[in-house]
Amino acid sequence: MIQTKKRSVSSSETGGSEKPVKKVKKEPGSKPAGDKTKAKVQKKDGVVKPSVGQKAGKFQKKTSPGGKPFENGEHKTFVPNTPESKKEYWNGLKAKQKELRQQRRQNKSKELYELSVSAKKIYEKLKRKTAEGKEELVQKLHELLGKEDAYAKVATSHDTARVLQCMIKNASEEIRDQIATSLLPSMAVLATSKYGHHCVTSLFKHGSKQLCARVVNEIIKDVVKLVNHTFSSSIVDAAYNEYATNEQRSFMRQPFYSELYKLDKDRTVQTMKDCWTTNAYMKSSVLSTVKDHLVQAANKRLTDNSLLHALLAEFLEEAGTTERSEVIELYLPLLASISSTRDGTGAAIYCFLHSVVKDRRSALRAMKPYVEKLSIHEHGHRLVMCVLNCYDDTVTLGKQVISPILEQIETIVGSGEWGRKVVGWIFSPDDKDLLHPTQIDLLNGYLEYSKKDKDIRRKEVFTVAKEAFCKQLESNASFWLRGGHTALLTAAILKNYQGEELGRLHRALAKVVCDPDWKVHEHEINLDGSFLSIEVDKKPKENLKPNAGVERKIKKFKKSPFEEEKAAAREKQLAANPLINGIEHAGIHIALKKMIKLDQEKRQLAGDDVSQFGLAIVEELAVEQLSAWITQNRPSFLLLLIFENSTEEVQQMLRKKVVPMKKELKSQKHTGGKLLAEKLKL
């Protein structure tokens, strides 16, 4: 039998020495001493180890020096690749890096380092919300940093940049102007800095109108460089969109037209076309220069910028067919990002309409993740409605656009009027109850880029969406009668429904209408916490649009981090927007009247077998609820409309329910009760 146990060399064999046995050199042709099956081993520190060049045995205990301390308090030596050793190593490495970082700062500028340390001590007091004497603390910081003229130097560091932002926030206008005077010569460096661009944003946020104009003038000097940088691109966007005047906007566009305008600005050049009105030879060079800038921005994915959107819109109108098609091909996958402004949305619609079918399909695939956000955006919803109105492949349209909308339809409808327009166009296009006639004409103008018949495409779109909407409404019918705006949308959607699906919608809505506990807010609350109220503006305004006689004002309550302020804001909101009975709501009353009047219109088109909303209400209405309705004016008018627009069968059902209450109905003094009693001939 082969022996597997390995023989160890004892201390007695080595003369009591702790040293390992020396390895005997092998001579050529000689054999090792001892048994061939026994391996030579070494002993060190009382641990048996295999000899050099030999691996540990399968059943031999693997030991390593170092690790946790022994029971007697002795510590083992350092052992790599263990959790304890890795933690110790990284802590030591971080400490060394911190020391080196501080040493580099001191070596680079010892005075600046000491200055930043003392400034951060004051900043720790200034940043507290409960701090007292903030003006004095800002004055100390200003004296500390202003004497050394160190504002531009400390603005690019991650710690001192926060000190500067806090100063700008809490400083007086005089000190803020002095800080800006020190920072403006280094605007290009600050705007492209990882931390310095926050200081520029603070100047816009807390500065006066004159200070913002000074900052914009400095941005104009290096606007081409700043647009193509990750950090400064957002600053240019904010400056162009919110703070610049019309003249400053034209100055910001001019360097993109030609290098001639980088230093010298021309007040007569307001648009791209003005560059070659006097010199026709400049047209090709201007278009080529603008195209290069647009291509560079698209390659860097820095297209969410209002300045670039304005340039893109001008370029698409003036460029030739070849140059235009090249730019359109680049920007088709980026339609969602350029639809954040009015000019950008116009350019996105232009790119979509002037692209081929294959490119349109890929553009919709890229736009699918952003359909929900585009549908509730002030400008982006126009792109979604354009796609819904002129894209011929309704199967692809259903997968890429309609399905994402229906999955989040309550979020889209509850976010504001733009989402309601998108949903309304799916189910009831060309409806003047939802859209202004000028917007309908604009959308219908896009049909020249479509080949399929308008009515056929709209029927196919409705077929794709109708079943999913039925399920949504049946699952949460009260949402679709939560306010006047949403209820009007629901009434418009019901226009194109027929058959059993219409009956399902009628029964679900009737349960909500006849619920005695149905309450809604006086003003419809959007999902962002704001509520819409229609108020007539008494002050005369210039340049009013045709539909601007009534202005919609959105009131928002800011969220507070303190519970007491939250509770106060909540009480104020509830006091300004109380809960009322849903059947007495003015806006919902108008929408319910429209739904009831649809019964007669649908009977004239489809016959008496069509579902009737009045019948669903009469069947669902309990006696107790009916007795409460006849004591109120608006519910009585609803009963009157049901009687006038329903079949004889429904009229008889309603009369049987009201006859036992004729004395109570005749005693009512409101107009609705009197007309109802007269109509029923009680």
C-alpha positions as CSV (number, residue, x, y, z in Angstrom):
1,M,0.0,0.0,0.0
2,I,1.3,3.4,-0.9
3,Q,2.0,5.6,2.1
4,T,0.5,9.1,1.8
5,K,1.5,10.7,5.1
6,K,4.4,13.1,4.8
7,R,7.2,12.8,7.2
8,S,8.3,15.9,9.1
9,V,11.7,16.7,10.3
10,S,11.7,17.0,14.1
11,S,13.9,19.3,16.1
12,S,15.8,16.4,17.5
13,E,16.8,15.3,14.1
14,T,18.2,18.8,13.3
15,G,20.0,19.2,16.5
16,G,17.3,21.3,18.2
17,S,17.8,24.1,15.6
18,E,14.8,26.1,14.4
19,K,16.5,26.6,11.0
20,P,15.1,24.7,8.0
21,V,17.0,21.8,6.6
22,K,19.3,22.7,3.8
23,K,18.4,21.2,0.5
24,V,21.0,18.8,-0.8
25,K,22.1,19.5,-4.3
26,K,21.4,16.7,-6.7
27,E,24.3,15.4,-8.8
28,P,23.6,14.3,-12.3
29,G,22.5,10.7,-12.3
30,S,22.1,10.4,-8.5
31,K,19.0,9.4,-6.7
32,P,17.4,11.2,-3.7
33,A,18.1,9.7,-0.3
34,G,15.4,7.9,1.5
35,D,12.1,6.5,0.3
36,K,10.9,7.8,-3.0
37,T,7.3,8.1,-1.8
38,K,8.3,10.5,1.1
39,A,8.6,14.1,0.5
40,K,11.1,16.4,2.1
41,V,9.6,19.1,4.3
42,Q,10.8,22.2,6.2
43,K,9.9,23.4,9.6
44,K,9.8,27.0,10.5
45,D,8.3,28.7,13.6
46,G,6.7,25.4,14.6
47,V,4.8,25.1,11.3
48,V,5.4,22.3,8.9
49,K,5.8,23.6,5.4
50,P,6.5,21.8,2.1
51,S,9.9,22.1,0.7
52,V,10.8,24.5,-2.0
53,G,9.2,23.7,-5.3
54,Q,6.6,21.4,-3.7
55,K,2.9,22.2,-3.3
56,A,1.0,21.7,-0.1
57,G,-0.8,18.4,0.3
58,K,-4.6,18.0,-0.2
59,F,-5.3,17.4,3.5
60,Q,-2.5,19.6,4.9
61,K,-3.6,22.7,6.8
62,K,-2.9,25.9,5.0
63,T,-1.5,28.5,7.3
64,S,-0.3,32.0,6.7
65,P,1.6,34.4,8.9
66,G,-0.2,37.4,10.3
67,G,-4.0,38.1,10.7
68,K,-6.0,38.5,13.9
69,P,-4.1,38.7,17.2
70,F,-3.6,35.6,19.3
71,E,-5.2,35.1,22.7
72,N,-2.0,36.1,24.5
73,G,-2.1,39.5,22.8
74,E,0.5,38.9,20.2
75,H,-0.2,40.1,16.7
76,K,0.5,38.3,13.5
77,T,2.3,39.9,10.6
78,F,0.5,41.7,7.7
79,V,-1.4,39.3,5.4
80,P,-2.5,40.7,2.0
81,N,-5.8,40.0,0.3
82,T,-8.0,39.9,3.4
83,P,-10.9,42.2,4.4
84,E,-8.9,43.6,7.3
85,S,-5.8,44.2,5.3
86,K,-7.7,45.8,2.4
87,K,-9.4,48.2,4.8
88,E,-6.2,49.1,6.6
89,Y,-4.5,49.6,3.2
90,W,-7.2,51.9,1.8
91,N,-7.4,54.0,5.0
92,G,-3.7,54.5,4.9
93,L,-3.7,55.3,1.2
94,K,-6.5,57.9,1.7
95,A,-4.7,59.5,4.5
96,K,-1.5,59.8,2.4
97,Q,-3.5,61.2,-0.5
98,K,-5.1,63.8,1.8
99,E,-1.7,64.8,3.1
100,L,-0.3,65.0,-0.4
101,R,-3.3,67.1,-1.6
102,Q,-2.9,69.6,1.3
103,Q,0.8,69.7,0.7
104,R,0.4,70.5,-3.0
105,R,-2.1,73.2,-2.2
106,Q,0.4,74.7,0.3
107,N,3.3,74.5,-2.2
108,K,1.2,75.9,-5.0
109,S,0.0,78.9,-3.1
110,K,0.5,79.0,0.6
111,E,-1.4,82.2,1.0
112,L,-4.4,81.0,-1.0
113,Y,-4.5,77.8,1.0
114,E,-4.6,79.7,4.3
115,L,-7.2,82.0,2.9
116,S,-9.5,79.2,1.9
117,V,-9.2,77.6,5.3
118,S,-10.2,80.7,7.1
119,A,-13.0,81.4,4.6
120,K,-14.5,78.0,5.2
121,K,-14.6,78.6,8.9
122,I,-16.8,81.6,8.3
123,Y,-18.8,79.7,5.7
124,E,-19.8,77.0,8.3
125,K,-21.6,79.7,10.2
126,L,-23.1,81.5,7.2
127,K,-24.7,78.4,5.6
128,R,-27.0,77.7,8.5
129,K,-30.6,78.7,8.1
130,T,-30.8,79.8,11.8
131,A,-27.6,81.9,11.6
132,E,-27.8,85.4,12.8
133,G,-25.9,88.4,11.4
134,K,-25.5,87.0,7.9
135,E,-24.7,90.4,6.5
136,E,-21.7,90.8,8.9
137,L,-20.5,87.3,8.0
138,V,-20.7,88.1,4.3
139,Q,-18.8,91.4,4.9
140,K,-16.0,89.5,6.6
141,L,-15.7,87.0,3.8
142,H,-15.7,89.9,1.3
143,E,-13.0,91.7,3.1
144,L,-11.0,88.4,3.3
145,L,-11.3,87.4,-0.3
146,G,-11.7,90.8,-1.9
147,K,-8.4,92.2,-0.7
148,E,-6.4,89.4,-2.2
149,D,-8.6,89.4,-5.4
150,A,-9.0,85.7,-5.0
151,Y,-12.6,85.3,-6.2
152,A,-11.7,83.9,-9.6
153,K,-9.1,81.5,-8.1
154,V,-11.3,80.0,-5.4
155,A,-14.4,79.7,-7.7
156,T,-13.0,76.6,-9.5
157,S,-12.4,74.5,-6.3
158,H,-15.0,72.2,-5.1
159,D,-15.0,73.5,-1.5
160,T,-14.4,77.2,-1.9
161,A,-16.9,77.3,-4.8
162,R,-19.7,76.6,-2.3
163,V,-18.4,79.4,-0.1
164,L,-18.7,81.8,-3.1
165,Q,-22.2,80.6,-3.9
166,C,-23.4,81.2,-0.4
167,M,-21.9,84.6,-0.5
168,I,-23.7,85.5,-3.7
169,K,-26.9,84.3,-2.2
170,N,-26.8,86.3,1.1
171,A,-24.8,89.3,-0.1
172,S,-26.3,92.8,-0.7
173,E,-26.5,94.1,-4.2
174,E,-23.4,96.3,-3.8
175,I,-21.2,93.4,-2.6
176,R,-22.7,91.1,-5.2
177,D,-21.8,93.6,-8.0
178,Q,-18.2,93.7,-6.7
179,I,-18.0,89.9,-6.7
180,A,-19.3,89.8,-10.2
181,T,-16.8,92.4,-11.3
182,S,-14.0,90.1,-10.1
183,L,-15.5,87.0,-11.7
184,L,-16.6,88.4,-15.1
185,P,-13.1,88.6,-16.7
186,S,-12.8,84.8,-16.1
187,M,-16.3,83.9,-17.4
188,A,-15.1,81.4,-20.0
189,V,-13.0,79.5,-17.4
190,L,-15.7,79.6,-14.8
191,A,-18.5,78.5,-17.1
192,T,-16.5,75.4,-18.3
193,S,-15.3,74.5,-14.8
194,K,-16.9,71.5,-13.0
195,Y,-17.5,73.6,-9.9
196,G,-17.1,77.2,-11.2
197,H,-20.2,77.0,-13.5
198,H,-22.4,76.9,-10.3
199,C,-21.1,80.3,-9.4
200,V,-22.3,81.7,-12.7
201,T,-25.7,80.1,-12.2
202,S,-25.9,81.8,-8.8
203,L,-25.2,85.2,-10.4
204,F,-28.2,84.7,-12.7
205,K,-30.4,83.4,-9.9
206,H,-29.7,86.0,-7.3
207,G,-28.5,89.0,-9.4
208,S,-30.4,92.0,-10.4
209,K,-31.5,92.7,-14.0
210,Q,-28.5,94.9,-14.7
211,L,-26.1,92.2,-13.3
212,C,-27.7,89.5,-15.5
213,A,-27.2,91.8,-18.5
214,R,-23.5,92.1,-17.7
215,V,-23.1,88.3,-17.4
216,V,-24.9,87.8,-20.7
217,N,-22.5,90.3,-22.4
218,E,-19.5,88.3,-21.1
219,I,-21.1,85.1,-22.4
220,I,-21.5,86.6,-25.8
221,K,-17.7,87.0,-26.2
222,D,-17.1,83.2,-26.0
223,V,-20.5,81.9,-26.9
224,V,-19.3,79.5,-29.6
225,K,-16.9,77.8,-27.2
226,L,-19.4,77.7,-24.3
227,V,-22.2,76.1,-26.4
228,N,-20.1,73.0,-27.1
229,H,-19.1,72.3,-23.5
230,T,-21.0,70.0,-21.2
231,F,-21.1,72.4,-18.2
232,S,-21.5,75.7,-19.9
233,S,-24.1,74.6,-22.4
234,S,-26.9,74.8,-19.8
235,I,-25.7,78.3,-18.8
236,V,-25.9,79.5,-22.4
237,D,-29.4,78.0,-22.7
238,A,-30.6,79.8,-19.6
239,A,-29.0,83.1,-20.7
240,Y,-30.6,82.9,-24.2
241,N,-34.0,81.7,-23.1
242,E,-34.6,83.7,-19.9
243,Y,-32.2,86.6,-19.3
244,A,-31.1,88.0,-22.7
245,T,-32.8,90.8,-24.5
246,N,-33.8,90.5,-28.2
247,E,-30.7,92.4,-29.1
248,Q,-28.4,90.2,-27.0
249,R,-30.1,87.1,-28.5
250,S,-29.2,88.3,-32.0
251,F,-25.6,89.0,-30.9
252,M,-25.4,85.5,-29.5
253,R,-26.5,84.0,-32.9
254,Q,-24.2,86.1,-35.0
255,P,-20.9,84.3,-34.2
256,F,-22.4,81.1,-35.5
257,Y,-23.2,82.8,-38.8
258,S,-19.6,83.8,-39.6
259,E,-16.3,84.5,-37.9
260,L,-16.7,88.1,-38.9
261,Y,-19.2,88.7,-36.1
262,K,-17.0,87.2,-33.3
263,L,-15.6,90.6,-32.3
264,D,-17.8,93.1,-34.2
265,K,-21.5,92.9,-33.9
266,D,-24.0,94.2,-36.4
267,R,-27.3,95.5,-35.1
268,T,-28.9,95.2,-38.6
269,V,-28.3,91.4,-38.7
270,Q,-31.3,90.0,-36.9
271,T,-31.7,86.6,-38.7
272,M,-29.5,84.4,-40.8
273,K,-31.0,85.8,-44.0
274,D,-29.9,89.3,-43.2
275,C,-26.3,88.2,-43.6
276,W,-26.6,88.0,-47.4
277,T,-29.2,90.6,-48.2
278,T,-26.5,93.0,-49.2
279,N,-23.7,90.5,-50.0
280,A,-25.2,87.5,-51.8
281,Y,-21.8,85.7,-52.0
282,M,-21.9,85.2,-48.2
283,K,-24.9,82.8,-48.4
284,S,-22.9,79.6,-49.0
285,S,-20.2,80.4,-46.4
286,V,-22.8,81.3,-43.8
287,L,-24.8,78.1,-44.4
288,S,-21.6,76.0,-44.3
289,T,-20.5,77.5,-41.0
290,V,-23.9,77.0,-39.4
291,K,-24.0,73.5,-40.6
292,D,-20.6,72.7,-39.1
293,H,-21.8,74.0,-35.7
294,L,-25.0,72.0,-35.9
295,V,-23.2,68.8,-36.8
296,Q,-20.7,69.3,-33.9
297,A,-23.5,69.8,-31.4
298,A,-25.3,66.7,-32.7
299,N,-22.2,64.6,-32.5
300,K,-21.6,65.7,-28.9
301,R,-25.3,65.2,-28.0
302,L,-25.5,68.8,-26.7
303,T,-28.7,69.6,-28.6
304,D,-30.9,70.6,-25.7
305,N,-30.1,74.2,-26.1
306,S,-32.5,77.0,-27.1
307,L,-29.8,78.9,-29.0
308,L,-29.0,75.8,-31.2
309,H,-32.8,75.3,-31.7
310,A,-33.1,78.8,-33.1
311,L,-30.1,78.2,-35.4
312,L,-31.5,74.8,-36.6
313,A,-34.9,76.3,-37.4
314,E,-33.3,79.1,-39.5
315,F,-31.0,76.7,-41.2
316,L,-33.7,74.3,-42.3
317,E,-35.7,77.1,-43.9
318,E,-32.7,78.5,-45.9
319,A,-30.5,75.5,-46.7
320,G,-30.4,73.6,-49.9
321,T,-31.9,70.1,-50.3
322,T,-28.6,68.2,-49.9
323,E,-27.3,70.1,-46.9
324,R,-30.8,70.0,-45.3
325,S,-31.1,66.2,-45.7
326,E,-27.7,65.7,-44.1
327,V,-28.7,67.7,-41.0
328,I,-32.1,66.1,-40.8
329,E,-30.6,62.6,-40.8
330,L,-28.4,63.6,-37.8
331,Y,-31.2,65.1,-35.8
332,L,-33.9,62.5,-36.4
333,P,-32.8,60.4,-33.4
334,L,-32.7,63.5,-31.3
335,L,-36.3,64.8,-31.8
336,A,-37.1,64.4,-28.1
337,S,-34.2,66.5,-27.0
338,I,-34.8,69.4,-29.4
339,S,-38.5,69.6,-28.6
340,S,-38.0,71.6,-25.4
341,T,-38.5,75.0,-27.0
342,R,-40.8,76.6,-29.5
343,D,-38.1,76.8,-32.2
344,G,-36.8,73.4,-31.4
345,T,-40.3,71.8,-31.7
346,G,-40.8,73.5,-35.1
347,A,-37.5,72.2,-36.3
348,A,-38.4,68.7,-35.0
349,I,-41.7,68.7,-36.8
350,Y,-39.9,69.9,-40.0
351,C,-37.3,67.1,-39.7
352,F,-40.0,64.5,-39.2
353,L,-42.2,65.6,-42.1
354,H,-39.3,65.9,-44.6
355,S,-37.8,62.4,-43.8
356,V,-38.4,59.2,-45.6
357,V,-40.5,56.4,-44.2
358,K,-37.6,54.3,-43.0
359,D,-36.1,57.2,-41.1
360,R,-39.5,58.1,-39.6
361,R,-39.8,54.6,-38.1
362,S,-36.4,54.7,-36.5
363,A,-37.2,58.2,-35.2
364,L,-40.3,56.9,-33.5
365,R,-38.4,54.1,-32.0
366,A,-35.9,56.5,-30.5
367,M,-38.7,58.8,-29.3
368,K,-40.7,56.1,-27.5
369,P,-39.1,56.4,-24.1
370,Y,-39.9,60.1,-24.0
371,V,-43.5,60.1,-25.3
372,E,-45.0,60.6,-21.9
373,K,-42.8,63.6,-21.1
374,L,-43.3,65.1,-24.5
375,S,-47.1,64.7,-24.2
376,I,-47.2,66.9,-21.1
377,H,-44.6,69.4,-22.3
378,E,-45.6,72.9,-23.3
379,H,-44.0,72.6,-26.7
380,G,-43.3,68.9,-27.1
381,H,-47.0,67.9,-27.3
382,R,-47.1,69.6,-30.7
383,L,-44.6,67.0,-32.0
384,V,-46.7,64.1,-30.6
385,M,-49.9,65.5,-32.2
386,C,-48.1,66.0,-35.5
387,V,-47.0,62.3,-35.5
388,L,-50.5,61.2,-34.6
389,N,-52.0,63.2,-37.4
390,C,-49.7,62.4,-40.4
391,Y,-47.9,59.1,-39.8
392,D,-49.5,56.4,-42.1
393,D,-48.2,53.2,-40.5
394,T,-50.8,52.9,-37.7
395,V,-49.5,49.6,-36.4
396,T,-46.1,51.1,-35.7
397,L,-47.8,54.2,-34.4
398,G,-49.8,52.1,-32.0
399,K,-46.7,50.4,-30.6
400,Q,-44.3,53.4,-30.4
401,V,-46.6,56.3,-29.5
402,I,-50.2,55.3,-28.6
403,S,-49.3,52.4,-26.2
404,P,-47.0,54.5,-24.0
405,I,-49.7,57.2,-23.8
406,L,-52.4,54.8,-22.8
407,E,-50.2,53.1,-20.2
408,Q,-49.8,56.5,-18.5
409,I,-53.0,58.1,-19.6
410,E,-54.1,59.3,-16.2
411,T,-50.7,60.9,-15.5
412,I,-50.8,62.6,-18.9
413,V,-54.4,63.9,-18.5
414,G,-53.8,64.9,-14.9
415,S,-50.7,66.9,-15.7
416,G,-52.4,69.8,-17.5
417,E,-54.0,71.0,-20.7
418,W,-51.3,69.9,-23.1
419,G,-51.7,66.2,-22.1
420,R,-55.5,66.5,-22.5
421,K,-55.0,67.9,-26.0
422,V,-52.9,64.8,-27.0
423,V,-55.4,62.3,-25.6
424,G,-58.3,64.2,-27.1
425,W,-56.6,64.1,-30.6
426,I,-56.4,60.3,-30.4
427,F,-60.1,59.8,-29.8
428,S,-61.7,62.9,-31.1
429,P,-59.5,64.8,-33.7
430,D,-60.6,68.2,-35.1
431,D,-62.8,68.8,-32.0
432,K,-63.2,72.5,-31.4
433,D,-64.3,71.8,-27.8
434,L,-60.7,70.8,-27.1
435,L,-58.5,72.8,-29.6
436,H,-58.6,76.2,-31.0
437,P,-59.5,76.3,-34.8
438,T,-56.1,77.8,-35.7
439,Q,-54.3,74.9,-34.1
440,I,-56.6,72.4,-35.9
441,D,-55.8,74.1,-39.2
442,L,-52.1,74.0,-38.5
443,L,-52.2,70.3,-37.7
444,N,-54.3,69.6,-40.8
445,G,-51.7,71.4,-42.9
446,Y,-49.2,68.6,-42.1
447,L,-51.5,66.2,-44.0
448,E,-49.8,67.1,-47.3
449,Y,-46.9,64.9,-46.2
450,S,-49.2,61.9,-45.7
451,K,-50.4,59.5,-48.3
452,K,-53.2,57.6,-46.5
453,D,-56.7,59.0,-46.4
454,K,-57.3,61.1,-43.3
455,D,-60.6,59.4,-42.2
456,I,-59.1,55.9,-42.7
457,R,-56.1,56.6,-40.6
458,R,-58.1,58.2,-37.8
459,K,-60.4,55.2,-37.7
460,E,-57.4,52.9,-37.4
461,V,-55.9,55.0,-34.6
462,F,-59.2,54.9,-32.7
463,T,-59.5,51.1,-33.2
464,V,-56.0,50.7,-31.6
465,A,-56.8,52.8,-28.6
466,K,-60.5,52.3,-27.8
467,E,-60.4,49.0,-25.8
468,A,-57.5,50.1,-23.6
469,F,-59.3,53.3,-22.8
470,C,-62.5,51.3,-21.8
471,K,-60.5,49.3,-19.3
472,Q,-58.8,52.4,-17.9
473,L,-62.2,54.2,-17.4
474,E,-63.9,51.2,-15.9
475,S,-61.0,50.7,-13.4
476,N,-61.1,54.4,-12.2
477,A,-64.2,56.2,-13.5
478,S,-64.2,58.9,-10.8
479,F,-60.9,60.2,-12.3
480,W,-62.6,61.1,-15.6
481,L,-65.2,63.2,-13.7
482,R,-62.8,64.8,-11.3
483,G,-63.2,68.3,-12.7
484,G,-64.6,70.4,-15.5
485,H,-61.6,70.2,-17.8
486,T,-61.3,66.4,-17.6
487,A,-65.0,65.9,-17.8
488,L,-65.2,67.9,-21.0
489,L,-62.4,65.6,-22.4
490,T,-64.5,62.6,-21.4
491,A,-67.5,64.0,-23.2
492,A,-65.5,64.5,-26.3
493,I,-64.1,61.0,-26.2
494,L,-67.5,59.4,-26.0
495,K,-68.5,61.0,-29.4
496,N,-66.9,58.2,-31.5
497,Y,-67.8,55.2,-29.3
498,Q,-70.6,52.9,-30.3
499,G,-72.1,49.5,-29.3
500,E,-71.3,47.5,-26.2
501,E,-68.1,49.6,-25.5
502,L,-70.3,52.7,-25.3
503,G,-72.6,51.0,-22.9
504,R,-69.7,49.9,-20.7
505,L,-68.5,53.6,-20.5
506,H,-72.0,54.8,-19.7
507,R,-72.6,52.4,-16.9
508,A,-69.2,53.1,-15.3
509,L,-69.8,56.9,-15.4
510,A,-73.4,56.6,-14.2
511,K,-72.2,54.8,-11.0
512,V,-70.0,57.8,-10.2
513,V,-72.7,60.4,-11.0
514,C,-75.3,58.6,-8.8
515,D,-73.0,58.1,-5.9
516,P,-74.3,60.2,-2.9
517,D,-70.7,60.5,-1.6
518,W,-69.3,61.9,-4.9
519,K,-67.2,65.0,-4.0
520,V,-64.8,67.0,-6.2
521,H,-62.7,70.1,-5.7
522,E,-64.1,73.4,-6.8
523,H,-60.9,74.0,-9.0
524,E,-59.4,70.9,-10.7
525,I,-56.1,69.9,-9.1
526,N,-53.3,68.8,-11.4
527,L,-50.9,66.0,-10.3
528,D,-48.1,68.6,-9.7
529,G,-50.2,70.2,-6.9
530,S,-51.4,73.2,-8.9
531,F,-55.1,73.8,-9.7
532,L,-56.6,75.6,-12.7
533,S,-59.0,78.4,-12.3
534,I,-60.5,80.4,-15.2
535,E,-60.4,84.1,-14.4
536,V,-61.1,87.1,-16.6
537,D,-58.2,89.5,-16.6
538,K,-59.4,93.0,-16.2
539,K,-56.2,94.7,-17.2
540,P,-55.8,95.4,-21.0
541,K,-53.0,93.6,-22.6
542,E,-51.2,94.1,-25.9
543,N,-50.9,91.6,-28.7
544,L,-53.8,89.5,-27.5
545,K,-54.4,86.3,-29.4
546,P,-58.0,85.5,-30.7
547,N,-58.6,83.2,-27.8
548,A,-56.9,85.3,-25.2
549,G,-60.0,87.0,-23.8
550,V,-60.0,84.5,-20.9
551,E,-56.6,83.9,-19.3
552,R,-55.9,80.6,-17.4
553,K,-53.8,81.2,-14.3
554,I,-52.1,78.3,-12.6
555,K,-51.7,78.7,-8.9
556,K,-49.0,76.7,-7.2
557,F,-48.1,76.1,-3.6
558,K,-44.5,75.6,-2.9
559,K,-43.4,72.7,-0.9
560,S,-41.7,73.6,2.4
561,P,-39.2,71.4,4.3
562,F,-40.8,72.3,7.6
563,E,-43.9,70.5,8.7
564,E,-45.6,73.6,10.2
565,E,-45.3,75.5,7.0
566,K,-46.5,72.4,5.0
567,A,-49.6,72.2,7.2
568,A,-50.3,75.9,6.8
569,A,-49.9,75.7,3.1
570,R,-52.2,72.7,3.0
571,E,-54.9,74.5,5.0
572,K,-54.6,77.5,2.8
573,Q,-55.0,75.3,-0.3
574,L,-58.0,73.6,1.1
575,A,-59.6,76.8,2.1
576,A,-59.1,78.3,-1.4
577,N,-60.2,75.1,-3.1
578,P,-63.0,73.3,-1.0
579,L,-64.7,70.0,-1.8
580,I,-68.2,70.3,-3.2
581,N,-70.9,67.9,-4.3
582,G,-69.9,66.6,-7.8
583,I,-73.4,66.9,-9.3
584,E,-73.4,70.6,-8.4
585,H,-70.0,71.4,-9.9
586,A,-70.4,74.0,-12.7
587,G,-67.8,72.5,-15.1
588,I,-68.9,68.9,-14.6
589,H,-72.6,70.0,-15.1
590,I,-71.7,71.3,-18.6
591,A,-69.9,68.1,-19.5
592,L,-72.8,65.9,-18.3
593,K,-75.2,68.0,-20.4
594,K,-73.0,67.3,-23.4
595,M,-73.0,63.6,-22.7
596,I,-76.8,63.4,-22.3
597,K,-77.4,65.4,-25.5
598,L,-75.2,62.9,-27.4
599,D,-77.9,60.2,-26.8
600,Q,-80.3,61.9,-29.3
601,E,-77.5,62.5,-31.9
602,K,-76.4,58.8,-31.7
603,R,-80.0,57.5,-32.1
604,Q,-80.4,59.5,-35.2
605,L,-77.3,58.0,-36.7
606,A,-77.4,54.4,-35.4
607,G,-81.1,53.8,-34.3
608,D,-82.8,53.2,-31.0
609,D,-80.6,50.3,-30.1
610,V,-77.7,52.5,-29.2
611,S,-76.7,52.8,-25.6
612,Q,-78.0,55.9,-23.7
613,F,-76.3,57.7,-20.9
614,G,-79.7,58.9,-19.6
615,L,-80.9,55.3,-19.3
616,A,-77.8,54.4,-17.4
617,I,-78.4,57.2,-14.9
618,V,-82.1,56.5,-14.4
619,E,-81.4,52.8,-13.8
620,E,-78.6,53.6,-11.3
621,L,-80.4,56.4,-9.5
622,A,-81.8,55.4,-6.1
623,V,-84.9,56.8,-4.6
624,E,-83.1,58.6,-1.8
625,Q,-80.7,60.1,-4.2
626,L,-83.5,61.2,-6.5
627,S,-85.3,63.0,-3.7
628,A,-82.1,64.9,-3.0
629,W,-81.6,65.8,-6.7
630,I,-85.0,67.4,-7.1
631,T,-84.3,69.8,-4.3
632,Q,-81.3,71.2,-6.2
633,N,-81.2,73.3,-9.4
634,R,-78.5,71.7,-11.5
635,P,-79.5,68.1,-10.9
636,S,-83.1,69.0,-11.8
637,F,-81.9,70.4,-15.1
638,L,-80.0,67.1,-15.8
639,L,-83.2,65.1,-15.2
640,L,-85.0,67.5,-17.6
641,L,-82.3,66.9,-20.3
642,I,-82.6,63.2,-19.8
643,F,-86.4,63.4,-20.3
644,E,-86.0,65.5,-23.5
645,N,-83.2,63.5,-25.1
646,S,-84.3,59.9,-24.3
647,T,-86.7,57.4,-25.8
648,E,-90.3,57.0,-24.6
649,E,-89.2,53.9,-22.5
650,V,-86.7,56.0,-20.5
651,Q,-89.2,58.8,-20.1
652,Q,-91.7,56.4,-18.6
653,M,-89.1,55.0,-16.2
654,L,-88.2,58.5,-15.1
655,R,-91.8,59.6,-14.6
656,K,-92.6,56.5,-12.5
657,K,-89.7,57.4,-10.2
658,V,-90.6,61.1,-9.9
659,V,-94.4,60.8,-9.5
660,P,-94.3,59.7,-5.8
661,M,-92.3,62.9,-5.1
662,K,-94.5,65.3,-7.1
663,K,-95.6,67.3,-4.0
664,E,-92.1,67.9,-3.0
665,L,-91.1,68.8,-6.6
666,K,-93.9,71.3,-7.0
667,S,-92.9,73.0,-3.8
668,Q,-89.4,73.8,-5.2
669,K,-88.7,77.4,-6.1
670,H,-85.6,77.0,-8.2
671,T,-85.9,77.1,-12.0
672,G,-84.8,73.6,-12.7
673,G,-87.5,72.1,-10.4
674,K,-90.3,74.2,-12.0
675,L,-89.3,73.3,-15.5
676,L,-89.0,69.6,-14.6
677,A,-92.5,69.6,-13.0
678,E,-93.9,71.3,-16.1
679,K,-92.3,68.9,-18.5
680,L,-93.5,65.9,-16.6
681,K,-97.0,67.4,-16.4
682,L,-97.3,66.7,-12.7
